[in-house]
Amino acid sequence: MGKIEDAIQQKEFKDPFNKLVVNILYTQSYLATAQNSLFKPYAISPEQYNVLRILKGQAGIPTTVSSIQDRMLNKMSNASRLVEKLKSKELVIRTECPNDRRQVDILITQKGLDLLQDLRPQVEEANRDFINLNLEEIETLNDLLDKMRG
């Protein structure tokens, strides 16, 4: 990918803060494009993959759409719409919550778990391929990004 200046054909930035924001946004787009390509053969989006991972983490305990929304990487995602798409693919099931009939419980299906299992080695390999950093640099960058978000 190289330097951000070369990638977007811009000679200089107003200040280092502007450069960092542009660099992070460009890198996010780069990663999103790569993930879209990875998931496309499986007919799911990165956001749908995120929902499946959240549900897998529930270890068989149903959760609500609002709980999924709270845990999503992209807070602008429409969790209800994503769940419906996953339901139509038989990757999740929706049931009425026994404690509150206004709530709907969401649970990953075996088909959803199998899909995640099939994707796991590819996602792990792709993550290593996407990130051109050594382990020390990765840990430093993770710490800096956590610090940046405050």
TITORGU-321873 format. One record per residue (C-alpha): residue number from 1; chain; x, y, z. Coordinates in Angstrom, 1 decimal, padded with zeros to 4 digits. Each point is the difference from the previous one (the first is absolute). Layout:
BEGIN
<node><seq>NUM</seq><mol>A</mol><X>X</X><Y>Y</Y><Z>Z</Z></node>
...
END
This chain:
BEGIN
<node><seq>1</seq><mol>A</mol><X>000.0</X><Y>000.0</Y><Z>000.0</Z></node>
<node><seq>2</seq><mol>A</mol><X>002.9</X><Y>002.4</Y><Z>000.7</Z></node>
<node><seq>3</seq><mol>A</mol><X>-000.2</X><Y>003.6</Y><Z>001.3</Z></node>
<node><seq>4</seq><mol>A</mol><X>-003.3</X><Y>001.7</Y><Z>000.2</Z></node>
<node><seq>5</seq><mol>A</mol><X>001.3</X><Y>002.9</Y><Z>-002.1</Z></node>
<node><seq>6</seq><mol>A</mol><X>000.6</X><Y>-002.4</Y><Z>-002.9</Z></node>
<node><seq>7</seq><mol>A</mol><X>-003.2</X><Y>-001.9</Y><Z>000.5</Z></node>
<node><seq>8</seq><mol>A</mol><X>-002.2</X><Y>003.1</Y><Z>-000.3</Z></node>
<node><seq>9</seq><mol>A</mol><X>002.4</X><Y>002.0</Y><Z>-002.1</Z></node>
<node><seq>10</seq><mol>A</mol><X>000.3</X><Y>002.9</Y><Z>002.5</Z></node>
<node><seq>11</seq><mol>A</mol><X>003.3</X><Y>001.7</Y><Z>000.5</Z></node>
<node><seq>12</seq><mol>A</mol><X>-000.5</X><Y>001.3</Y><Z>003.4</Z></node>
<node><seq>13</seq><mol>A</mol><X>-002.6</X><Y>000.3</Y><Z>002.8</Z></node>
<node><seq>14</seq><mol>A</mol><X>-001.2</X><Y>003.1</Y><Z>001.9</Z></node>
<node><seq>15</seq><mol>A</mol><X>001.4</X><Y>-001.5</Y><Z>003.2</Z></node>
<node><seq>16</seq><mol>A</mol><X>000.9</X><Y>-003.4</Y><Z>001.5</Z></node>
<node><seq>17</seq><mol>A</mol><X>-003.4</X><Y>-000.3</Y><Z>001.6</Z></node>
<node><seq>18</seq><mol>A</mol><X>-001.7</X><Y>000.3</Y><Z>-003.4</Z></node>
<node><seq>19</seq><mol>A</mol><X>002.4</X><Y>-002.5</Y><Z>-001.4</Z></node>
<node><seq>20</seq><mol>A</mol><X>-000.7</X><Y>-002.5</Y><Z>002.7</Z></node>
<node><seq>21</seq><mol>A</mol><X>-003.8</X><Y>000.2</Y><Z>-000.4</Z></node>
<node><seq>22</seq><mol>A</mol><X>000.3</X><Y>-000.4</Y><Z>-003.8</Z></node>
<node><seq>23</seq><mol>A</mol><X>002.5</X><Y>-002.9</Y><Z>000.5</Z></node>
<node><seq>24</seq><mol>A</mol><X>-002.3</X><Y>-001.8</Y><Z>002.5</Z></node>
<node><seq>25</seq><mol>A</mol><X>-003.0</X><Y>000.5</Y><Z>-002.3</Z></node>
<node><seq>26</seq><mol>A</mol><X>001.9</X><Y>-001.2</Y><Z>-003.0</Z></node>
<node><seq>27</seq><mol>A</mol><X>001.3</X><Y>-003.0</Y><Z>001.8</Z></node>
<node><seq>28</seq><mol>A</mol><X>-003.5</X><Y>-000.9</Y><Z>001.3</Z></node>
<node><seq>29</seq><mol>A</mol><X>-001.3</X><Y>000.1</Y><Z>-003.6</Z></node>
<node><seq>30</seq><mol>A</mol><X>002.9</X><Y>-002.2</Y><Z>-001.1</Z></node>
<node><seq>31</seq><mol>A</mol><X>-000.8</X><Y>-002.6</Y><Z>002.7</Z></node>
<node><seq>32</seq><mol>A</mol><X>-003.7</X><Y>000.2</Y><Z>-000.7</Z></node>
<node><seq>33</seq><mol>A</mol><X>000.6</X><Y>-000.6</Y><Z>-003.8</Z></node>
<node><seq>34</seq><mol>A</mol><X>002.2</X><Y>-003.0</Y><Z>000.8</Z></node>
<node><seq>35</seq><mol>A</mol><X>-002.6</X><Y>-001.4</Y><Z>002.4</Z></node>
<node><seq>36</seq><mol>A</mol><X>-002.8</X><Y>000.4</Y><Z>-002.5</Z></node>
<node><seq>37</seq><mol>A</mol><X>002.0</X><Y>-002.0</Y><Z>-002.5</Z></node>
<node><seq>38</seq><mol>A</mol><X>000.7</X><Y>-002.7</Y><Z>002.6</Z></node>
<node><seq>39</seq><mol>A</mol><X>-003.7</X><Y>-000.4</Y><Z>001.0</Z></node>
<node><seq>40</seq><mol>A</mol><X>-001.5</X><Y>000.4</Y><Z>-003.5</Z></node>
<node><seq>41</seq><mol>A</mol><X>000.2</X><Y>-003.7</Y><Z>-001.0</Z></node>
<node><seq>42</seq><mol>A</mol><X>-001.9</X><Y>-000.8</Y><Z>003.2</Z></node>
<node><seq>43</seq><mol>A</mol><X>-002.7</X><Y>002.6</Y><Z>-000.8</Z></node>
<node><seq>44</seq><mol>A</mol><X>000.4</X><Y>001.9</Y><Z>003.2</Z></node>
<node><seq>45</seq><mol>A</mol><X>001.3</X><Y>003.5</Y><Z>000.8</Z></node>
<node><seq>46</seq><mol>A</mol><X>002.6</X><Y>000.9</Y><Z>002.6</Z></node>
<node><seq>47</seq><mol>A</mol><X>-002.9</X><Y>001.4</Y><Z>002.2</Z></node>
<node><seq>48</seq><mol>A</mol><X>-001.9</X><Y>-003.3</Y><Z>-000.3</Z></node>
<node><seq>49</seq><mol>A</mol><X>003.3</X><Y>-001.8</Y><Z>001.0</Z></node>
<node><seq>50</seq><mol>A</mol><X>000.2</X><Y>002.3</Y><Z>003.0</Z></node>
<node><seq>51</seq><mol>A</mol><X>-003.5</X><Y>-000.9</Y><Z>001.1</Z></node>
<node><seq>52</seq><mol>A</mol><X>000.8</X><Y>-003.7</Y><Z>-000.4</Z></node>
<node><seq>53</seq><mol>A</mol><X>003.1</X><Y>000.4</Y><Z>002.1</Z></node>
<node><seq>54</seq><mol>A</mol><X>-001.9</X><Y>001.8</Y><Z>002.7</Z></node>
<node><seq>55</seq><mol>A</mol><X>-002.6</X><Y>-002.7</Y><Z>000.1</Z></node>
<node><seq>56</seq><mol>A</mol><X>002.6</X><Y>-002.7</Y><Z>000.1</Z></node>
<node><seq>57</seq><mol>A</mol><X>001.5</X><Y>001.7</Y><Z>003.0</Z></node>
<node><seq>58</seq><mol>A</mol><X>-003.3</X><Y>-000.3</Y><Z>001.8</Z></node>
<node><seq>59</seq><mol>A</mol><X>000.8</X><Y>-003.8</Y><Z>000.3</Z></node>
<node><seq>60</seq><mol>A</mol><X>-003.6</X><Y>-001.1</Y><Z>-000.7</Z></node>
<node><seq>61</seq><mol>A</mol><X>-001.7</X><Y>002.7</Y><Z>002.1</Z></node>
<node><seq>62</seq><mol>A</mol><X>-002.5</X><Y>002.0</Y><Z>-002.0</Z></node>
<node><seq>63</seq><mol>A</mol><X>000.5</X><Y>003.8</Y><Z>-000.2</Z></node>
<node><seq>64</seq><mol>A</mol><X>-002.1</X><Y>002.9</Y><Z>-001.2</Z></node>
<node><seq>65</seq><mol>A</mol><X>000.5</X><Y>002.2</Y><Z>-003.1</Z></node>
<node><seq>66</seq><mol>A</mol><X>000.8</X><Y>003.0</Y><Z>002.2</Z></node>
<node><seq>67</seq><mol>A</mol><X>002.7</X><Y>-002.0</Y><Z>001.8</Z></node>
<node><seq>68</seq><mol>A</mol><X>001.5</X><Y>-000.9</Y><Z>-003.4</Z></node>
<node><seq>69</seq><mol>A</mol><X>-000.2</X><Y>003.6</Y><Z>-001.1</Z></node>
<node><seq>70</seq><mol>A</mol><X>001.9</X><Y>001.1</Y><Z>003.1</Z></node>
<node><seq>71</seq><mol>A</mol><X>002.8</X><Y>-002.4</Y><Z>-000.7</Z></node>
<node><seq>72</seq><mol>A</mol><X>000.4</X><Y>000.6</Y><Z>-003.8</Z></node>
<node><seq>73</seq><mol>A</mol><X>003.2</X><Y>001.4</Y><Z>-001.4</Z></node>
<node><seq>74</seq><mol>A</mol><X>-001.9</X><Y>002.4</Y><Z>-002.3</Z></node>
<node><seq>75</seq><mol>A</mol><X>-002.5</X><Y>001.7</Y><Z>002.2</Z></node>
<node><seq>76</seq><mol>A</mol><X>-001.8</X><Y>001.4</Y><Z>-003.1</Z></node>
<node><seq>77</seq><mol>A</mol><X>-000.9</X><Y>-003.5</Y><Z>-001.1</Z></node>
<node><seq>78</seq><mol>A</mol><X>-003.7</X><Y>-001.0</Y><Z>000.1</Z></node>
<node><seq>79</seq><mol>A</mol><X>000.1</X><Y>-003.0</Y><Z>002.2</Z></node>
<node><seq>80</seq><mol>A</mol><X>-003.7</X><Y>-000.9</Y><Z>-000.6</Z></node>
<node><seq>81</seq><mol>A</mol><X>000.5</X><Y>-000.1</Y><Z>-003.8</Z></node>
<node><seq>82</seq><mol>A</mol><X>003.2</X><Y>-002.0</Y><Z>000.4</Z></node>
<node><seq>83</seq><mol>A</mol><X>-001.7</X><Y>-002.5</Y><Z>002.2</Z></node>
<node><seq>84</seq><mol>A</mol><X>-002.9</X><Y>-000.4</Y><Z>-002.5</Z></node>
<node><seq>85</seq><mol>A</mol><X>002.5</X><Y>-000.6</Y><Z>-002.8</Z></node>
<node><seq>86</seq><mol>A</mol><X>001.8</X><Y>-002.6</Y><Z>002.1</Z></node>
<node><seq>87</seq><mol>A</mol><X>-003.4</X><Y>-001.6</Y><Z>000.9</Z></node>
<node><seq>88</seq><mol>A</mol><X>-000.9</X><Y>-000.3</Y><Z>-003.7</Z></node>
<node><seq>89</seq><mol>A</mol><X>003.3</X><Y>-001.9</Y><Z>-000.5</Z></node>
<node><seq>90</seq><mol>A</mol><X>-000.8</X><Y>-002.2</Y><Z>003.0</Z></node>
<node><seq>91</seq><mol>A</mol><X>003.1</X><Y>001.1</Y><Z>001.9</Z></node>
<node><seq>92</seq><mol>A</mol><X>-002.0</X><Y>001.3</Y><Z>003.0</Z></node>
<node><seq>93</seq><mol>A</mol><X>-003.4</X><Y>-000.5</Y><Z>001.5</Z></node>
<node><seq>94</seq><mol>A</mol><X>-002.3</X><Y>002.5</Y><Z>001.6</Z></node>
<node><seq>95</seq><mol>A</mol><X>-002.5</X><Y>-000.9</Y><Z>002.7</Z></node>
<node><seq>96</seq><mol>A</mol><X>-002.3</X><Y>002.0</Y><Z>002.3</Z></node>
<node><seq>97</seq><mol>A</mol><X>001.7</X><Y>000.8</Y><Z>003.3</Z></node>
<node><seq>98</seq><mol>A</mol><X>-001.9</X><Y>-001.9</Y><Z>002.7</Z></node>
<node><seq>99</seq><mol>A</mol><X>000.5</X><Y>002.9</Y><Z>002.6</Z></node>
<node><seq>100</seq><mol>A</mol><X>-001.0</X><Y>002.9</Y><Z>-002.3</Z></node>
<node><seq>101</seq><mol>A</mol><X>-002.1</X><Y>-000.7</Y><Z>-003.1</Z></node>
<node><seq>102</seq><mol>A</mol><X>001.1</X><Y>003.3</Y><Z>-001.5</Z></node>
<node><seq>103</seq><mol>A</mol><X>003.6</X><Y>-001.3</Y><Z>-000.1</Z></node>
<node><seq>104</seq><mol>A</mol><X>001.3</X><Y>-002.6</Y><Z>-002.5</Z></node>
<node><seq>105</seq><mol>A</mol><X>002.8</X><Y>-002.4</Y><Z>000.9</Z></node>
<node><seq>106</seq><mol>A</mol><X>002.6</X><Y>-000.8</Y><Z>-002.6</Z></node>
<node><seq>107</seq><mol>A</mol><X>002.1</X><Y>-003.2</Y><Z>000.0</Z></node>
<node><seq>108</seq><mol>A</mol><X>002.6</X><Y>-001.2</Y><Z>-002.5</Z></node>
<node><seq>109</seq><mol>A</mol><X>-000.9</X><Y>-003.3</Y><Z>-001.8</Z></node>
<node><seq>110</seq><mol>A</mol><X>002.2</X><Y>-003.0</Y><Z>-000.6</Z></node>
<node><seq>111</seq><mol>A</mol><X>000.2</X><Y>001.2</Y><Z>-003.6</Z></node>
<node><seq>112</seq><mol>A</mol><X>001.3</X><Y>003.3</Y><Z>001.3</Z></node>
<node><seq>113</seq><mol>A</mol><X>002.6</X><Y>-001.6</Y><Z>002.2</Z></node>
<node><seq>114</seq><mol>A</mol><X>001.1</X><Y>-002.2</Y><Z>-002.9</Z></node>
<node><seq>115</seq><mol>A</mol><X>000.5</X><Y>003.0</Y><Z>-002.2</Z></node>
<node><seq>116</seq><mol>A</mol><X>002.1</X><Y>001.7</Y><Z>002.7</Z></node>
<node><seq>117</seq><mol>A</mol><X>002.1</X><Y>-003.2</Y><Z>000.3</Z></node>
<node><seq>118</seq><mol>A</mol><X>000.5</X><Y>-000.1</Y><Z>-003.8</Z></node>
<node><seq>119</seq><mol>A</mol><X>001.0</X><Y>003.7</Y><Z>-000.1</Z></node>
<node><seq>120</seq><mol>A</mol><X>002.3</X><Y>-000.1</Y><Z>003.1</Z></node>
<node><seq>121</seq><mol>A</mol><X>003.2</X><Y>-001.1</Y><Z>-001.8</Z></node>
<node><seq>122</seq><mol>A</mol><X>-000.6</X><Y>002.4</Y><Z>-002.9</Z></node>
<node><seq>123</seq><mol>A</mol><X>-000.7</X><Y>002.9</Y><Z>002.3</Z></node>
<node><seq>124</seq><mol>A</mol><X>003.1</X><Y>-000.7</Y><Z>002.1</Z></node>
<node><seq>125</seq><mol>A</mol><X>002.2</X><Y>-000.3</Y><Z>-003.1</Z></node>
<node><seq>126</seq><mol>A</mol><X>-001.5</X><Y>003.2</Y><Z>-001.5</Z></node>
<node><seq>127</seq><mol>A</mol><X>000.5</X><Y>001.9</Y><Z>003.2</Z></node>
<node><seq>128</seq><mol>A</mol><X>003.7</X><Y>-000.9</Y><Z>-000.1</Z></node>
<node><seq>129</seq><mol>A</mol><X>000.2</X><Y>001.0</Y><Z>-003.7</Z></node>
<node><seq>130</seq><mol>A</mol><X>-001.8</X><Y>003.3</Y><Z>000.5</Z></node>
<node><seq>131</seq><mol>A</mol><X>002.3</X><Y>001.2</Y><Z>002.8</Z></node>
<node><seq>132</seq><mol>A</mol><X>003.6</X><Y>000.6</Y><Z>-001.1</Z></node>
<node><seq>133</seq><mol>A</mol><X>001.3</X><Y>000.4</Y><Z>003.6</Z></node>
<node><seq>134</seq><mol>A</mol><X>002.0</X><Y>-002.1</Y><Z>002.3</Z></node>
<node><seq>135</seq><mol>A</mol><X>-001.4</X><Y>-001.1</Y><Z>003.4</Z></node>
<node><seq>136</seq><mol>A</mol><X>001.6</X><Y>002.8</Y><Z>002.0</Z></node>
<node><seq>137</seq><mol>A</mol><X>-001.3</X><Y>002.6</Y><Z>-002.5</Z></node>
<node><seq>138</seq><mol>A</mol><X>-003.5</X><Y>-001.6</Y><Z>000.1</Z></node>
<node><seq>139</seq><mol>A</mol><X>-000.1</X><Y>000.2</Y><Z>003.8</Z></node>
<node><seq>140</seq><mol>A</mol><X>001.2</X><Y>003.7</Y><Z>-000.1</Z></node>
<node><seq>141</seq><mol>A</mol><X>-002.5</X><Y>000.9</Y><Z>-002.6</Z></node>
<node><seq>142</seq><mol>A</mol><X>-002.8</X><Y>-001.7</Y><Z>002.0</Z></node>
<node><seq>143</seq><mol>A</mol><X>001.1</X><Y>002.0</Y><Z>003.1</Z></node>
<node><seq>144</seq><mol>A</mol><X>000.1</X><Y>003.2</Y><Z>-001.9</Z></node>
<node><seq>145</seq><mol>A</mol><X>-003.4</X><Y>-000.5</Y><Z>-001.6</Z></node>
<node><seq>146</seq><mol>A</mol><X>-001.5</X><Y>-000.7</Y><Z>003.5</Z></node>
<node><seq>147</seq><mol>A</mol><X>001.7</X><Y>003.1</Y><Z>001.3</Z></node>
<node><seq>148</seq><mol>A</mol><X>-001.2</X><Y>002.1</Y><Z>-002.9</Z></node>
<node><seq>149</seq><mol>A</mol><X>-003.7</X><Y>-000.9</Y><Z>000.7</Z></node>
<node><seq>150</seq><mol>A</mol><X>000.6</X><Y>001.1</Y><Z>003.6</Z></node>
END
